[in-house]
Amino acid sequence: MEGTTSTSRPRPTISAVRQPQSCHFDRSRAAAQRRNPQFLRPPLIRIAPLRFAARALAAFAALLIALPATAQDNIATGINSGAKTIRIAVADFKPLAAGADTAQLKQTFDATLYADLASAGIFDIVSKSLMPPGNPGSQSEIQLPTFATAPVAAAYVVFGSLGVSGGKLVINGYLDDANNAQYPQIIARQYSDDPVEDSARQLAHRFADEIIFRLGGGTPGIAETKIYYVQKSGANKDIWAMDYDGANQHPITHLGTVSISPRISPDNTRLAFASLGKYGFQIKMFSLVLGRLVAFPSGNVSSNSPAWSPSGNELAYAAAPNDHFNIWISDANGNLARRVTSSSGGDSSPTYNPRTGAQIAWISGSGSSHLPQLYIMNADGSSPQRLSGDGNGNPEGYASSPSWSPNGQLIAFAWDRKYGPGAPGGRDIYIIDVATGHWTQLTFDGGLCDFPSWSPDGRHIVYANSADGRAEHMRVWTMLSDGTQRRPLTGPGTDMPNWSWK
């Protein structure tokens, strides 16, 4: 999965959905689309790895002919604006009592807290091998000079204690400024919950988020967020959920059919998705509060790829009441539906600008080539603008699965830039700057990549990948929004991830 980047493939500096669901590109394919929203997925074209010289020459040639609006560029993704990462020491917490139960809870808490901070994208974590001996459990026990000086040389220190008291797991957590001897304390928190392993994990997530919020410029952490995704089981597919780090994987739906494209509401109470039935795929709504499906009228019309507005009051989706899929918007209960696009080439995969709610990005095959491309428009359907491909007869590629960044500046999407007869295939994850049209490729030579979804802090992207292009080998992966620190979260047979809003 990991790939190196040549000088012609600069990575962005870290700063601070799809369901290809399925466009229609002509009338003759409308019926097939209703039956199978994967009908238009292009085949993966496998080629032998290019030699280094050939690759370098091709990249150089691409730079010579690239137009400004389609040129690869460094794109700041809004994390820390190019600032250096923060060096932080994370000490193992001091046990307040002996015993096997306490030891296991401590091990879970220590490992989770360390992993949360290491994956945040803003810290340089001090290696465990460099840590001073001992485990300070309170403010009076910390010796800050041993952390502030080499070889540790930390700017901040995380430490504390953990134990079981009165039938409760009790955790005392601290964050100190290692270079402020007079007033070092930044955070002092006590947490209490049931003495079980899941509680130790969740309390570690909560403490990590407080640290990230305080040291990360006021951007909330994501350790307590969820990821919703599709899990294949035999001939069926259901919607599952997991913690942001891949833990606690569990099913949400059990419908005995194929369910796809989960989209969680901004308040985390409802889950919209598409499910296969008598009229093809149709939008369904699941209440996480009630634990069951709730009404969402679809009639006898095929519909898919739902997307919530940031207010949670509206839902955009693709529907085909008249042979062609177009983008429609209804209220959150499926009423007052109105059409906002009218392309005969097929429209799908809407995603709102989460910052303003005033714009929608979507995929359309309305261009001259009828290949699906990335567009944006106002939420009422006015002022459509094409973002992917140049539209001037040069290779346009095959775009899918847009996901709008939380700050409203970037769109992540899947793109096979060289899609077409005789062209080398390869669908990868890209981000594009909405204002300039400049794009940056995030994944390279890793097989089929699709369905990117932004984390609510804008520092991470979750996506699906299959190294050999086979759907049954798809897995959910996560990475920083500059394409680094890629790692899998699930096993094979998982797809279409969607990150919660908070």
C-alpha positions, 0 to 999 in steps of 0.5 A: 500500500505504501508508495514513494513519491517522486519529485513530480508528485509533491505531497501537501504540507499538513496544516491545522462518498461515495458510492460510485452509485452509479451514474447513468450515462445514456438511456439504454443503461438506465434499467441496468443501473436500477438493478445494479448501481455498480453497473458503471464501475470501470474494470481495473486494468492491471499493468506491470510496474513501470521502470523508474526511468520511464516513470520519471520521463512520463511524469516530466512530460506530464508536467510540461503539458499540464494546464494550471487548472489540472496541475498537481500541486502542494495543497495545505490541508488545514492542519498546522499551516506548515508548523513543526510537530509538537514534541510530547512525552507520553508516560505510562500511567501509574497503577494505584493498586496491584491486581490483574484487573487493574493491570489489564485496564492500565495496559488498555488505557496506556496503549489507546492514549499513546495510539490516539496521540501518535495518530493525531498528525500534530505530535512528535511522540518521544520514543518509549526507550528514551523515557526517564525511569519511573511513572509519575502519577501526580503533579508532586511526582513529576520531575520536569527537567528530566523530560525537558532536557536531552535525550527526551527534549519534550515540550509537553508531558502527559502522565497520571494514575489509574486504579479501581476504587469503590467499584469504579475505574478512576483515572487522573490525567495531567498535561504539563508544559515541560519548560514552564517550571513555575506554572507547568500544569495545562490540564488536570482531569479525573475520569470515572466509569465502570471498571471494564476494558471498553471504559478504559478505551473510551476514557483514553479517547476522551483524555486524548481529545482534550490534549489535542484540542488544547495543543492543536489550535482549538480543533476538536480531536476525533478519538471519540468519533465513529466510522460507518461502513459496509460489511459483506456477508455472503450475498448480503451487505449490511451497515456496520460501525466502529470506533475511529481506530478500527476497534469495536466493530459491530453491525447496525442493520440486519436486513437480509439484502444489499445495503450500501452508502451509509451516511450518518446525520450531523447529530449522530442520531440517524443513518441514511443509506440505500438498500436493494428491494423491489424497485432497485436501490432506495433510500432507507433511514435508521434511527440509532436512538430507536434501534430500527428503521423509520419511515422515509418515502421512496415510492417506486423510484430508484434512489441512492447515495444520500448526503446530509446537509450540515444543518441536518434538516435536508438530505440530498440524493440521486433518484431516477423517476424518469430514466435518468438519475439526477440530484434531488433534495428533500427534508430530513423525513423524505418530504418536499423533494425537489430536483436540482439537476437535469442532466441526461448523462446521469448524476450521483454522489452528492456531498454538501459543503459542510462549512456553509451548506450552500454548495453541493459537489456531485458526479455527473456524466453530462460532458461530451465524453459522458465519463463521470466528472466532479462538479460543484453547484449552489445548493439550489442547482444554480452555477454548476462548475466542473472541477475534474478534467479540462474538458478540452479533449484531453484525457479526462479520467473517471471521477467518483466518490466526492467528500467535502473537507470540513473547512470547505476548501478541499474535496477528496475524491477517487479518480482514474485519471487515465481511464479509457481504451488502451490507457493504464488504469489505476483509481487513486484518492485525490484532493482538489482545491475548490478555489484554484482547481489544483489537485494532489494525488494521495495514494499511489500504486496500491490497487483500487482506491475509492470512497474517501471520507474526511474526519471532522478535524480535517486531518484524516481521510478514511477510504476503501482499498483493494490491492488486486481490484477485487471487490471481495478484497476491499478493506477500509483504510485510514491516512493523514490528509497528506497521504501519509500514515496509511493503515488498514482498519478492517479486514476484507469484504468492507467498503464505503466508509463514512466518518461521523460529523463529531 
